[in-house]
Amino acid sequence: MSNLRREALKWYKTLQRTKDQVFAGDQRTIEAARQRIREEFLKNKDLSEEKDIQEKLKIARDVDIELRSTVVQAVKGDDNVYHAKITSDTKKVDNVMFDPNAELPPPRTKKCGGGKK
């Protein structure tokens, strides 16, 4: 088995594990993600150019990072309140409060697509 093929299989398995962790408890989303991952890998199984394969592997790595760091599940609790499932991988940023004294630009008066009829 070639190194690129082994690498592709590794990322296929990694993405399958990632979707199980990220979407834990949401069977519908897990199944949809499983199918999408499988479809994408099958669609590209006949690539032969190393450059193209490397590009697809980079996309797989980026998707893995994106799923782990940006997806936050909100789960409805018994108290009818939603609880966020935040992991150690979740990207956290500072919450900037809105400045009520900020000067906002005036609203536009021209409608979008202002072409002539």
N, CA, C and O atoms as a Tinker XYZ file with bonds, in Angstrom:
   468  protein
     1  N      0.859000   -1.184000    0.000000    73     2
     2  CA     0.000000    0.000000    0.000000    64     1     3
     3  C      0.897000    1.236000    0.000000    63     2     4     5
     4  O      1.821000    1.346000    0.805000    81     3
     5  N      0.616000    2.150000   -0.899000    73     3     6
     6  CA     1.448000    3.350000   -1.003000    64     5     7
     7  C      1.253000    4.250000    0.217000    63     6     8     9
     8  O      0.263000    4.150000    0.942000    81     7
     9  N      2.226000    5.126000    0.414000    73     7    10
    10  CA     2.144000    6.049000    1.552000    64     9    11
    11  C      0.936000    6.972000    1.449000    63    10    12    13
    12  O      0.271000    7.236000    2.450000    81    11
    13  N      0.644000    7.467000    0.235000    73    11    14
    14  CA    -0.501000    8.370000    0.075000    64    13    15
    15  C     -1.813000    7.647000    0.335000    63    14    16    17
    16  O     -2.732000    8.210000    0.929000    81    15
    17  N     -1.900000    6.400000   -0.111000    73    15    18
    18  CA    -3.107000    5.612000    0.129000    64    17    19
    19  C     -3.295000    5.379000    1.634000    63    18    20    21
    20  O     -4.407000    5.476000    2.153000    81    19
    21  N     -2.193000    5.072000    2.320000    73    19    22
    22  CA    -2.220000    4.861000    3.770000    64    21    23
    23  C     -2.641000    6.160000    4.478000    63    22    24    25
    24  O     -3.429000    6.145000    5.423000    81    23
    25  N     -2.099000    7.266000    3.997000    73    23    26
    26  CA    -2.434000    8.577000    4.577000    64    25    27
    27  C     -3.916000    8.907000    4.370000    63    26    28    29
    28  O     -4.571000    9.427000    5.274000    81    27
    29  N     -4.435000    8.605000    3.189000    73    27    30
    30  CA    -5.853000    8.849000    2.899000    64    29    31
    31  C     -6.735000    8.008000    3.808000    63    30    32    33
    32  O     -7.733000    8.500000    4.334000    81    31
    33  N     -6.377000    6.750000    3.996000    73    31    34
    34  CA    -7.142000    5.865000    4.873000    64    33    35
    35  C     -7.096000    6.368000    6.317000    63    34    36    37
    36  O     -8.090000    6.318000    7.040000    81    35
    37  N     -5.932000    6.849000    6.712000    73    35    38
    38  CA    -5.778000    7.403000    8.062000    64    37    39
    39  C     -6.734000    8.588000    8.272000    63    38    40    41
    40  O     -7.396000    8.681000    9.305000    81    39
    41  N     -6.799000    9.490000    7.285000    73    39    42
    42  CA    -7.657000   10.661000    7.426000    64    41    43
    43  C     -9.131000   10.310000    7.308000    63    42    44    45
    44  O     -9.978000   10.971000    7.910000    81    43
    45  N     -9.441000    9.289000    6.545000    73    43    46
    46  CA   -10.825000    8.800000    6.474000    64    45    47
    47  C    -11.263000    8.336000    7.861000    63    46    48    49
    48  O    -12.329000    8.718000    8.343000    81    47
    49  N    -10.438000    7.515000    8.493000    73    47    50
    50  CA   -10.757000    7.003000    9.830000    64    49    51
    51  C    -10.784000    8.128000   10.868000    63    50    52    53
    52  O    -11.640000    8.150000   11.753000    81    51
    53  N     -9.847000    9.049000   10.749000    73    51    54
    54  CA    -9.794000   10.182000   11.682000    64    53    55
    55  C    -11.071000   11.005000   11.599000    63    54    56    57
    56  O    -11.650000   11.361000   12.625000    81    55
    57  N    -11.514000   11.308000   10.381000    73    55    58
    58  CA   -12.745000   12.092000   10.220000    64    57    59
    59  C    -13.964000   11.337000   10.742000    63    58    60    61
    60  O    -14.875000   11.941000   11.308000    81    59
    61  N    -13.981000   10.027000   10.553000    73    59    62
    62  CA   -15.103000    9.239000   11.076000    64    61    63
    63  C    -15.127000    9.294000   12.607000    63    62    64    65
    64  O    -16.198000    9.404000   13.202000    81    63
    65  N    -13.967000    9.220000   13.242000    73    63    66
    66  CA   -13.911000    9.328000   14.709000    64    65    67
    67  C    -14.272000   10.736000   15.172000    63    66    68    69
    68  O    -14.972000   10.911000   16.170000    81    67
    69  N    -13.791000   11.729000   14.445000    73    67    70
    70  CA   -14.074000   13.115000   14.807000    64    69    71
    71  C    -15.571000   13.392000   14.782000    63    70    72    73
    72  O    -16.101000   14.000000   15.712000    81    71
    73  N    -16.257000   12.956000   13.732000    73    71    74
    74  CA   -17.699000   13.196000   13.648000    64    73    75
    75  C    -18.432000   12.498000   14.784000    63    74    76    77
    76  O    -19.429000   13.026000   15.276000    81    75
    77  N    -17.965000   11.319000   15.218000    73    75    78
    78  CA   -18.595000   10.636000   16.355000    64    77    79
    79  C    -18.436000   11.438000   17.643000    63    78    80    81
    80  O    -19.356000   11.498000   18.459000    81    79
    81  N    -17.280000   12.046000   17.820000    73    79    82
    82  CA   -17.026000   12.839000   19.024000    64    81    83
    83  C    -17.771000   14.161000   18.992000    63    82    84    85
    84  O    -18.401000   14.553000   19.974000    81    83
    85  N    -17.697000   14.845000   17.859000    73    83    86
    86  CA   -18.276000   16.182000   17.745000    64    85    87
    87  C    -19.803000   16.151000   17.803000    63    86    88    89
    88  O    -20.424000   17.024000   18.410000    81    87
    89  N    -20.402000   15.146000   17.169000    73    87    90
    90  CA   -21.856000   15.072000   17.095000    64    89    91
    91  C    -22.433000   14.009000   18.025000    63    90    92    93
    92  O    -23.536000   13.518000   17.783000    81    91
    93  N    -21.718000   13.648000   19.074000    73    91    94
    94  CA   -22.153000   12.595000   19.996000    64    93    95
    95  C    -23.586000   12.836000   20.465000    63    94    96    97
    96  O    -23.942000   13.930000   20.903000    81    95
    97  N    -24.397000   11.783000   20.360000    73    95    98
    98  CA   -25.786000   11.870000   20.812000    64    97    99
    99  C    -26.758000   12.338000   19.741000    63    98   100   101
   100  O    -27.969000   12.299000   19.954000    81    99
   101  N    -26.259000   12.774000   18.606000    73    99   102
   102  CA   -27.126000   13.260000   17.524000    64   101   103
   103  C    -27.011000   12.292000   16.342000    63   102   104   105
   104  O    -26.263000   12.539000   15.396000    81   103
   105  N    -27.753000   11.199000   16.409000    73   103   106
   106  CA   -27.630000   10.128000   15.423000    64   105   107
   107  C    -27.905000   10.586000   13.995000    63   106   108   109
   108  O    -27.236000   10.137000   13.063000    81   107
   109  N    -28.866000   11.460000   13.815000    73   107   110
   110  CA   -29.181000   11.924000   12.467000    64   109   111
   111  C    -27.996000   12.660000   11.841000    63   110   112   113
   112  O    -27.674000   12.447000   10.672000    81   111
   113  N    -27.361000   13.512000   12.612000    73   111   114
   114  CA   -26.208000   14.262000   12.118000    64   113   115
   115  C    -24.996000   13.350000   11.934000    63   114   116   117
   116  O    -24.238000   13.514000   10.978000    81   115
   117  N    -24.811000   12.399000   12.836000    73   115   118
   118  CA   -23.712000   11.446000   12.703000    64   117   119
   119  C    -23.853000   10.662000   11.400000    63   118   120   121
   120  O    -22.878000   10.479000   10.671000    81   119
   121  N    -25.071000   10.200000   11.110000    73   119   122
   122  CA   -25.295000    9.431000    9.887000    64   121   123
   123  C    -25.071000   10.290000    8.640000    63   122   124   125
   124  O    -24.467000    9.832000    7.669000    81   123
   125  N    -25.557000   11.534000    8.666000    73   123   126
   126  CA   -25.364000   12.434000    7.524000    64   125   127
   127  C    -23.877000   12.716000    7.306000    63   126   128   129
   128  O    -23.407000   12.722000    6.169000    81   127
   129  N    -23.141000   12.948000    8.389000    73   127   130
   130  CA   -21.702000   13.213000    8.278000    64   129   131
   131  C    -20.964000   11.964000    7.793000    63   130   132   133
   132  O    -20.050000   12.064000    6.974000    81   131
   133  N    -21.353000   10.798000    8.289000    73   131   134
   134  CA   -20.726000    9.542000    7.856000    64   133   135
   135  C    -20.874000    9.359000    6.353000    63   134   136   137
   136  O    -19.917000    9.023000    5.657000    81   135
   137  N    -22.084000    9.585000    5.868000    73   135   138
   138  CA   -22.340000    9.446000    4.430000    64   137   139
   139  C    -21.535000   10.463000    3.622000    63   138   140   141
   140  O    -20.964000   10.127000    2.585000    81   139
   141  N    -21.493000   11.699000    4.098000    73   139   142
   142  CA   -20.776000   12.755000    3.362000    64   141   143
   143  C    -19.281000   12.469000    3.288000    63   142   144   145
   144  O    -18.659000   12.647000    2.241000    81   143
   145  N    -18.709000   12.025000    4.402000    73   143   146
   146  CA   -17.277000   11.692000    4.423000    64   145   147
   147  C    -17.010000   10.563000    3.430000    63   146   148   149
   148  O    -16.068000   10.628000    2.640000    81   147
   149  N    -17.845000    9.533000    3.480000    73   147   150
   150  CA   -17.680000    8.379000    2.585000    64   149   151
   151  C    -17.804000    8.812000    1.118000    63   150   152   153
   152  O    -16.992000    8.418000    0.281000    81   151
   153  N    -18.819000    9.621000    0.815000    73   151   154
   154  CA   -19.027000   10.102000   -0.558000    64   153   155
   155  C    -17.808000   10.857000   -1.077000    63   154   156   157
   156  O    -17.357000   10.631000   -2.200000    81   155
   157  N    -17.280000   11.753000   -0.251000    73   155   158
   158  CA   -16.135000   12.570000   -0.677000    64   157   159
   159  C    -14.903000   11.712000   -0.936000    63   158   160   161
   160  O    -14.189000   11.930000   -1.915000    81   159
   161  N    -14.648000   10.741000   -0.066000    73   159   162
   162  CA   -13.479000    9.892000   -0.264000    64   161   163
   163  C    -13.668000    8.982000   -1.478000    63   162   164   165
   164  O    -12.725000    8.771000   -2.241000    81   163
   165  N    -14.868000    8.445000   -1.663000    73   163   166
   166  CA   -15.118000    7.592000   -2.837000    64   165   167
   167  C    -15.020000    8.389000   -4.132000    63   166   168   169
   168  O    -14.519000    7.895000   -5.142000    81   167
   169  N    -15.502000    9.621000   -4.091000    73   167   170
   170  CA   -15.461000   10.480000   -5.281000    64   169   171
   171  C    -14.017000   10.717000   -5.740000    63   170   172   173
   172  O    -13.757000   10.889000   -6.931000    81   171
   173  N    -13.104000   10.723000   -4.801000    73   171   174
   174  CA   -11.707000   11.037000   -5.121000    64   173   175
   175  C    -10.791000    9.817000   -5.098000    63   174   176   177
   176  O     -9.570000    9.973000   -5.127000    81   175
   177  N    -11.344000    8.618000   -5.048000    73   175   178
   178  CA   -10.518000    7.412000   -4.913000    64   177   179
   179  C     -9.645000    7.126000   -6.128000    63   178   180   181
   180  O     -8.637000    6.428000   -6.016000    81   179
   181  N    -10.021000    7.655000   -7.282000    73   179   182
   182  CA    -9.254000    7.374000   -8.491000    64   181   183
   183  C     -8.230000    8.459000   -8.835000    63   182   184   185
   184  O     -7.639000    8.431000   -9.915000    81   183
   185  N     -8.021000    9.405000   -7.934000    73   183   186
   186  CA    -6.994000   10.422000   -8.192000    64   185   187
   187  C     -5.638000    9.741000   -8.272000    63   186   188   189
   188  O     -5.337000    8.834000   -7.496000    81   187
   189  N     -4.831000   10.186000   -9.213000    73   187   190
   190  CA    -3.519000    9.559000   -9.358000    64   189   191
   191  C     -2.360000   10.547000   -9.225000    63   190   192   193
   192  O     -1.236000   10.147000   -8.921000    81   191
   193  N     -2.623000   11.812000   -9.449000    73   191   194
   194  CA    -1.576000   12.836000   -9.331000    64   193   195
   195  C     -1.291000   13.122000   -7.858000    63   194   196   197
   196  O     -2.204000   13.424000   -7.090000    81   195
   197  N     -0.043000   13.028000   -7.477000    73   195   198
   198  CA     0.331000   13.237000   -6.074000    64   197   199
   199  C     -0.103000   14.608000   -5.574000    63   198   200   201
   200  O     -0.565000   14.746000   -4.442000    81   199
   201  N      0.048000   15.619000   -6.421000    73   199   202
   202  CA    -0.338000   16.983000   -6.043000    64   201   203
   203  C     -1.828000   17.053000   -5.698000    63   202   204   205
   204  O     -2.208000   17.671000   -4.703000    81   203
   205  N     -2.665000   16.422000   -6.516000    73   203   206
   206  CA    -4.111000   16.421000   -6.272000    64   205   207
   207  C     -4.459000   15.684000   -4.988000    63   206   208   209
   208  O     -5.323000   16.117000   -4.225000    81   207
   209  N     -3.775000   14.562000   -4.756000    73   207   210
   210  CA    -4.039000   13.777000   -3.550000    64   209   211
   211  C     -3.618000   14.563000   -2.311000    63   210   212   213
   212  O     -4.339000   14.580000   -1.313000    81   211
   213  N     -2.466000   15.206000   -2.370000    73   211   214
   214  CA    -1.986000   16.019000   -1.243000    64   213   215
   215  C     -2.973000   17.147000   -0.933000    63   214   216   217
   216  O     -3.221000   17.468000    0.229000    81   215
   217  N     -3.525000   17.735000   -1.980000    73   215   218
   218  CA    -4.509000   18.812000   -1.805000    64   217   219
   219  C     -5.752000   18.297000   -1.073000    63   218   220   221
   220  O     -6.266000   18.961000   -0.173000    81   219
   221  N     -6.228000   17.125000   -1.459000    73   219   222
   222  CA    -7.407000   16.538000   -0.810000    64   221   223
   223  C     -7.105000   16.148000    0.632000    63   222   224   225
   224  O     -7.965000   16.279000    1.503000    81   223
   225  N     -5.898000   15.674000    0.887000    73   223   226
   226  CA    -5.521000   15.336000    2.261000    64   225   227
   227  C     -5.448000   16.581000    3.133000    63   226   228   229
   228  O     -5.802000   16.543000    4.312000    81   227
   229  N     -4.989000   17.680000    2.555000    73   227   230
   230  CA    -4.964000   18.944000    3.300000    64   229   231
   231  C     -6.387000   19.379000    3.642000    63   230   232   233
   232  O     -6.638000   19.869000    4.743000    81   231
   233  N     -7.311000   19.204000    2.713000    73   231   234
   234  CA    -8.715000   19.530000    2.977000    64   233   235
   235  C     -9.241000   18.665000    4.123000    63   234   236   237
   236  O     -9.953000   19.161000    4.996000    81   235
   237  N     -8.897000   17.382000    4.125000    73   235   238
   238  CA    -9.339000   16.483000    5.196000    64   237   239
   239  C     -8.804000   16.953000    6.551000    63   238   240   241
   240  O     -9.536000   16.960000    7.540000    81   239
   241  N     -7.522000   17.347000    6.594000    73   239   242
   242  CA    -6.938000   17.858000    7.851000    64   241   243
   243  C     -7.657000   19.131000    8.291000    63   242   244   245
   244  O     -7.983000   19.295000    9.467000    81   243
   245  N     -7.900000   20.024000    7.340000    73   243   246
   246  CA    -8.575000   21.287000    7.663000    64   245   247
   247  C     -9.996000   21.055000    8.168000    63   246   248   249
   248  O    -10.445000   21.727000    9.097000    81   247
   249  N    -10.700000   20.111000    7.561000    73   247   250
   250  CA   -12.067000   19.792000    7.997000    64   249   251
   251  C    -12.034000   19.242000    9.418000    63   250   252   253
   252  O    -12.874000   19.601000   10.243000    81   251
   253  N    -11.074000   18.376000    9.704000    73   251   254
   254  CA   -10.949000   17.819000   11.046000    64   253   255
   255  C    -10.743000   18.927000   12.078000    63   254   256   257
   256  O    -11.396000   18.946000   13.121000    81   255
   257  N     -9.836000   19.842000   11.779000    73   255   258
   258  CA    -9.566000   20.960000   12.698000    64   257   259
   259  C    -10.813000   21.821000   12.851000    63   258   260   261
   260  O    -11.166000   22.210000   13.965000    81   259
   261  N    -11.477000   22.119000   11.751000    73   259   262
   262  CA   -12.668000   22.967000   11.777000    64   261   263
   263  C    -13.781000   22.328000   12.618000    63   262   264   265
   264  O    -14.404000   23.000000   13.441000    81   263
   265  N    -14.024000   21.053000   12.411000    73   263   266
   266  CA   -15.061000   20.363000   13.191000    64   265   267
   267  C    -14.735000   20.388000   14.673000    63   266   268   269
   268  O    -15.591000   20.708000   15.498000    81   267
   269  N    -13.507000   20.053000   15.010000    73   267   270
   270  CA   -13.126000   19.983000   16.429000    64   269   271
   271  C    -13.125000   21.355000   17.113000    63   270   272   273
   272  O    -13.437000   21.458000   18.299000    81   271
   273  N    -12.776000   22.395000   16.371000    73   271   274
   274  CA   -12.586000   23.693000   17.027000    64   273   275
   275  C    -13.778000   24.639000   16.936000    63   274   276   277
   276  O    -13.851000   25.591000   17.712000    81   275
   277  N    -14.704000   24.413000   16.023000    73   275   278
   278  CA   -15.779000   25.399000   15.870000    64   277   279
   279  C    -17.190000   24.875000   16.108000    63   278   280   281
   280  O    -18.107000   25.668000   16.327000    81   279
   281  N    -17.385000   23.563000   16.071000    73   279   282
   282  CA   -18.732000   23.036000   16.273000    64   281   283
   283  C    -19.009000   22.925000   17.769000    63   282   284   285
   284  O    -18.254000   22.297000   18.511000    81   283
   285  N    -20.100000   23.545000   18.193000    73   283   286
   286  CA   -20.540000   23.461000   19.581000    64   285   287
   287  C    -21.970000   22.957000   19.570000    63   286   288   289
   288  O    -22.847000   23.553000   18.945000    81   287
   289  N    -22.197000   21.854000   20.267000    73   287   290
   290  CA   -23.555000   21.313000   20.354000    64   289   291
   291  C    -24.299000   21.990000   21.490000    63   290   292   293
   292  O    -23.750000   22.232000   22.565000    81   291
   293  N    -25.555000   22.286000   21.227000    73   291   294
   294  CA   -26.440000   22.783000   22.279000    64   293   295
   295  C    -27.449000   21.678000   22.541000    63   294   296   297
   296  O    -28.186000   21.272000   21.642000    81   295
   297  N    -27.478000   21.191000   23.781000    73   295   298
   298  CA   -28.343000   20.076000   24.142000    64   297   299
   299  C    -29.384000   20.574000   25.135000    63   298   300   301
   300  O    -29.057000   21.207000   26.138000    81   299
   301  N    -30.644000   20.273000   24.833000    73   299   302
   302  CA   -31.735000   20.703000   25.709000    64   301   303
   303  C    -31.774000   19.810000   26.936000    63   302   304   305
   304  O    -31.882000   18.589000   26.832000    81   303
   305  N    -31.686000   20.437000   28.097000    73   303   306
   306  CA   -31.689000   19.699000   29.351000    64   305   307
   307  C    -33.097000   19.503000   29.893000    63   306   308   309
   308  O    -34.069000   20.013000   29.334000    81   307
   309  N    -33.192000   18.766000   30.979000    73   307   310
   310  CA   -34.488000   18.508000   31.614000    64   309   311
   311  C    -35.146000   19.793000   32.107000    63   310   312   313
   312  O    -36.371000   19.887000   32.174000    81   311
   313  N    -34.335000   20.765000   32.446000    73   311   314
   314  CA   -34.855000   22.034000   32.961000    64   313   315
   315  C    -35.279000   22.973000   31.836000    63   314   316   317
   316  O    -35.496000   24.163000   32.064000    81   315
   317  N    -35.400000   22.429000   30.605000    73   315   318
   318  CA   -35.831000   23.198000   29.431000    64   317   319
   319  C    -34.843000   24.308000   29.079000    63   318   320   321
   320  O    -35.208000   25.315000   28.473000    81   319
   321  N    -33.597000   24.106000   29.466000    73   319   322
   322  CA   -32.527000   25.053000   29.180000    64   321   323
   323  C    -31.495000   24.330000   28.321000    63   322   324   325
   324  O    -31.215000   23.152000   28.539000    81   323
   325  N    -30.937000   25.029000   27.357000    73   323   326
   326  CA   -29.919000   24.446000   26.488000    64   325   327
   327  C    -28.543000   24.570000   27.141000    63   326   328   329
   328  O    -28.198000   25.607000   27.708000    81   327
   329  N    -27.775000   23.500000   27.050000    73   327   330
   330  CA   -26.430000   23.467000   27.608000    64   329   331
   331  C    -25.450000   23.252000   26.457000    63   330   332   333
   332  O    -25.634000   22.346000   25.644000    81   331
   333  N    -24.421000   24.073000   26.388000    73   331   334
   334  CA   -23.428000   23.966000   25.322000    64   333   335
   335  C    -22.389000   22.913000   25.693000    63   334   336   337
   336  O    -21.875000   22.888000   26.812000    81   335
   337  N    -22.091000   22.036000   24.719000    73   335   338
   338  CA   -21.043000   21.031000   24.909000    64   337   339
   339  C    -19.753000   21.612000   24.340000    63   338   340   341
   340  O    -19.506000   21.548000   23.136000    81   339
   341  N    -18.940000   22.175000   25.222000    73   339   342
   342  CA   -17.684000   22.791000   24.817000    64   341   343
   343  C    -16.549000   21.863000   25.234000    63   342   344   345
   344  O    -16.493000   21.408000   26.376000    81   343
   345  N    -15.649000   21.590000   24.299000    73   343   346
   346  CA   -14.531000   20.688000   24.575000    64   345   347
   347  C    -13.232000   21.479000   24.702000    63   346   348   349
   348  O    -13.205000   22.694000   24.505000    81   347
   349  N    -12.181000   20.779000   25.027000    73   347   350
   350  CA   -10.880000   21.449000   25.131000    64   349   351
   351  C    -10.385000   21.903000   23.755000    63   350   352   353
   352  O     -9.539000   22.794000   23.666000    81   351
   353  N    -10.906000   21.297000   22.684000    73   351   354
   354  CA   -10.525000   21.698000   21.328000    64   353   355
   355  C    -11.292000   22.918000   20.825000    63   354   356   357
   356  O    -10.876000   23.556000   19.858000    81   355
   357  N    -12.405000   23.244000   21.474000    73   355   358
   358  CA   -13.248000   24.339000   21.010000    64   357   359
   359  C    -12.483000   25.659000   21.072000    63   358   360   361
   360  O    -11.903000   26.016000   22.097000    81   359
   361  N    -12.498000   26.368000   19.951000    73   359   362
   362  CA   -11.828000   27.662000   19.876000    64   361   363
   363  C    -12.644000   28.661000   20.694000    63   362   364   365
   364  O    -13.845000   28.825000   20.478000    81   363
   365  N    -11.983000   29.318000   21.626000    73   363   366
   366  CA   -12.667000   30.284000   22.484000    64   365   367
   367  C    -12.078000   31.666000   22.224000    63   366   368   369
   368  O    -10.859000   31.836000   22.182000    81   367
   369  N    -12.943000   32.635000   22.053000    73   367   370
   370  CA   -12.497000   34.005000   21.835000    64   369   371
   371  C    -13.143000   34.903000   22.881000    63   370   372   373
   372  O    -14.151000   34.543000   23.488000    81   371
   373  N    -12.556000   36.061000   23.080000    73   371   374
   374  CA   -13.120000   37.000000   24.038000    64   373   375
   375  C    -14.432000   37.547000   23.528000    63   374   376   377
   376  O    -14.585000   37.829000   22.339000    81   375
   377  N    -15.373000   37.692000   24.433000    73   375   378
   378  CA   -16.661000   38.267000   24.097000    64   377   379
   379  C    -16.551000   39.782000   24.252000    63   378   380   381
   380  O    -16.320000   40.283000   25.353000    81   379
   381  N    -16.713000   40.495000   23.165000    73   379   382
   382  CA   -16.590000   41.954000   23.186000    64   381   383
   383  C    -17.981000   42.554000   23.344000    63   382   384   385
   384  O    -18.881000   42.282000   22.549000    81   383
   385  N    -18.138000   43.341000   24.340000    73   383   386
   386  CA   -19.439000   43.962000   24.593000    64   385   387
   387  C    -19.726000   45.037000   23.551000    63   386   388   389
   388  O    -18.812000   45.706000   23.068000    81   387
   389  N    -20.985000   45.194000   23.214000    73   387   390
   390  CA   -21.411000   46.212000   22.277000    64   389   391
   391  C    -21.273000   47.578000   22.931000    63   390   392   393
   392  O    -21.638000   47.757000   24.093000    81   391
   393  N    -20.747000   48.537000   22.187000    73   391   394
   394  CA   -20.584000   49.899000   22.688000    64   393   395
   395  C    -21.825000   50.701000   22.321000    63   394   396   397
   396  O    -22.009000   51.039000   21.152000    81   395
   397  N    -22.682000   51.014000   23.290000    73   395   398
   398  CA   -23.904000   51.756000   22.978000    64   397   399
   399  C    -23.630000   53.167000   22.462000    63   398   400   401
   400  O    -24.520000   53.793000   21.887000    81   399
   401  N    -22.415000   53.677000   22.657000    73   399   402
   402  CA   -22.067000   55.019000   22.193000    64   401   403
   403  C    -21.373000   55.008000   20.833000    63   402   404   405
   404  O    -20.920000   56.049000   20.357000    81   403
   405  N    -21.290000   53.850000   20.218000    73   403   406
   406  CA   -20.624000   53.743000   18.920000    64   405   407
   407  C    -21.420000   54.511000   17.874000    63   406   408   409
   408  O    -22.651000   54.524000   17.886000    81   407
   409  N    -20.685000   55.152000   16.969000    73   407   410
   410  CA   -21.341000   55.866000   15.882000    64   409   411
   411  C    -21.518000   54.917000   14.712000    63   410   412   413
   412  O    -20.547000   54.449000   14.118000    81   411
   413  N    -22.762000   54.642000   14.393000    73   411   414
   414  CA   -23.073000   53.729000   13.302000    64   413   415
   415  C    -23.359000   54.528000   12.046000    63   414   416   417
   416  O    -23.918000   55.622000   12.123000    81   415
   417  N    -22.984000   53.999000   10.887000    73   415   418
   418  CA   -23.271000   54.725000    9.653000    64   417   419
   419  C    -24.783000   54.778000    9.419000    63   418   420   421
   420  O    -25.518000   53.883000    9.835000    81   419
   421  N    -25.238000   55.847000    8.742000    73   419   422
   422  CA   -26.679000   55.944000    8.485000    64   421   423
   423  C    -27.136000   54.804000    7.582000    63   422   424   425
   424  O    -26.348000   54.307000    6.778000    81   423
   425  N    -28.391000   54.382000    7.698000    73   423   426
   426  CA   -28.879000   53.289000    6.851000    64   425   427
   427  C    -28.867000   53.700000    5.385000    63   426   428   429
   428  O    -29.011000   54.878000    5.055000    81   427
   429  N    -28.699000   52.733000    4.531000    73   427   430
   430  CA   -28.697000   52.993000    3.093000    64   429   431
   431  C    -30.103000   53.348000    2.639000    63   430   432   433
   432  O    -31.093000   52.816000    3.142000    81   431
   433  N    -30.165000   54.248000    1.689000    73   431   434
   434  CA   -31.482000   54.614000    1.153000    64   433   435
   435  C    -31.712000   53.955000   -0.194000    63   434   436   437
   436  O    -32.849000   53.843000   -0.652000    81   435
   437  N    -30.640000   53.522000   -0.823000    73   435   438
   438  CA   -30.734000   52.887000   -2.132000    64   437   439
   439  C    -30.986000   51.403000   -1.952000    63   438   440   441
   440  O    -30.361000   50.765000   -1.105000    81   439
   441  N    -31.890000   50.850000   -2.734000    73   439   442
   442  CA   -32.187000   49.425000   -2.653000    64   441   443
   443  C    -31.111000   48.618000   -3.372000    63   442   444   445
   444  O    -30.457000   49.116000   -4.288000    81   443
   445  N    -30.942000   47.409000   -2.963000    73   443   446
   446  CA   -29.969000   46.525000   -3.602000    64   445   447
   447  C    -30.369000   46.263000   -5.052000    63   446   448   449
   448  O    -31.552000   46.261000   -5.393000    81   447
   449  N    -29.384000   46.045000   -5.881000    73   447   450
   450  CA   -29.642000   45.733000   -7.293000    64   449   451
   451  C    -30.252000   46.932000   -8.017000    63   450   452   453
   452  O    -31.163000   46.767000   -8.829000    81   451
   453  N    -29.768000   48.108000   -7.736000    73   451   454
   454  CA   -30.339000   49.339000   -8.270000    64   453   455
   455  C    -30.176000   49.533000   -9.763000    63   454   456   457
   456  O    -30.021000   50.661000  -10.230000    81   455
   457  N    -30.211000   48.438000  -10.523000    73   455   458
   458  CA   -30.094000   48.564000  -11.976000    64   457   459
   459  C    -31.364000   49.110000  -12.596000    63   458   460   461
   460  O    -32.429000   49.080000  -11.980000    81   459
   461  N    -31.248000   49.611000  -13.822000    73   459   462
   462  CA   -32.409000   50.142000  -14.525000    64   461   463
   463  C    -33.217000   49.023000  -15.145000    63   462   464   465
   464  O    -32.674000   47.996000  -15.552000    81   463
   465  N    -34.506000   49.231000  -15.213000    73   463   466
   466  CA   -35.395000   48.234000  -15.816000    64   465   467
   467  C    -35.674000   48.560000  -17.249000    63   466   468
   468  O    -36.404000   47.829000  -17.918000    81   467
